[in-house]
Amino acid sequence: MSRAARAIILALVSALFFTMTYVLNRASVGGGGAWQWTVILRYAFTLPFLGLALPFAGGLGCLPAELRRHPRAWLTWSTVGFVLFGIPLTWAASSGPSWLIAGSFSATVLAGPLLAPFIYRDERRRVAWHALAVGLVIIAGILALQWSHASGHLDASAWWAVAAVVFAAFAYPLGNRMVLLHLERTGTPVGALQRVFGMTLCSWPAWLLLAVVTWWTIGPPTLRVAMLAAGVALSSGVIATVLFFKATHMVGRQPVALAAVEAMQAAELLFATVLGVSFLGEAWPRGIAAWGAVAIVLGIAAFSWISAREKVPVVEGDRGA
């Protein structure tokens, strides 16, 4: 099995655990909880959970020295990848069923091909047009989901929610790719778990500020919100994120395979649909929405096929997995 295929399988497994973000966020916000505490507590619980796992992955390794040498890069891209991802995604949880939010987040498939010319300076700088074309098929499926859910009409609040999720869909891979690129340039051997821990830690100045403002304006979180946030932290903040970062590290020098790994998050739609219907009483997507789901699944399959045919560039110093 090729490295790209193994990375895609890891990404699919991570998508299953990522799906808990939509389901538990929806349960928290739908139950009257403040979305601010939902996202703040997710990252509050994520840090100690990661700390418990670090001894089994070689400890912190080179991470402390790396953070001391390059604090600006880590603070900047951790804020982009985690804060600018978590806030809009959680805020949008009240806009519709979990499968609708998961479908909108599938816009991340366009992030890789569109961002590549702006963040790379080597052979990866080119636009992968075939990957972009497949991404457009998935986006068409997303639009079908949105159109069907709104019965052909989206009000202003719904459009704002869609925009927030799409923004998050670009922020997450941008922060991840820029930290990967920074480590590649500095030659620092930081593993996936250490990278997630470092980015979570460096996102905390923003979370502390938001926590102070939220406590002052809304009050403390409820026990129910805290428990649901802990579930999101474990499933999404730790398991899913580490698996996803591991997958992106495996194919960091293969632009199409990297886009394919990111595109596997579109599978969250399928997982969110089943979980939302089973546990939250949400309705199955029907009619145009069902066809949209089919388009997203076909797009996932096409991305996998394209990445399997991609030639792996030989790059001196590529550390691999």
Salt bridges, closest charged atoms under 4 A:
GLU66 OE1 - ARG69 NH2 3.68
GLU66 OE2 - HIS182 NE2 2.46
ASP122 OD2 - ARG124 NH2 2.66
ASP122 OD2 - ARG253 NH1 3.51
GLU123 OE2 - ARG253 NH2 3.49
GLU184 OE2 - ARG124 NH2 2.71
GLU184 OE2 - ARG253 NH1 2.39
GLU262 OE2 - ARG177 NE 2.83
GLU282 OE2 - ARG26 NE 3.93
